[in-house]
């Protein structure tokens, strides 16, 4: 399950940016071509986050559909299935424009307000 390794990297990225503060949410973008199972990634993130600043954080995974531009006819087309093929002309020579994403888009941190006496 490669989702576990991906989850470990994502948790480490969030922890590095949190600098000891509690993380209450994390938004992740995963492209269709990455072959990541969203439920498996969610489970792995929850598992890896145990005992860290991310434990209990709300994880939002955005699935990014694959798309590309056909080099033969110039059409911009969705690429829902393999083989990746232009739906306009049947061409197989494509520039992939979406669907390869695998990134932590944002993290939400808990803010502790302190009161100073004037």
Buried (B, 14 or more C-beta within 10 A) or exposed (E): EEBBEBBBEBBEBBBEEBEEBBBBBBBBBBBBBBEBEBEBBBBBBBEBBEEBBBEEBEBBBEBBEBBBBBEEEEBBBEBEEEEBBBEEEEBEEBEBEBBEBBBBEEBBBEEEEEEEEE
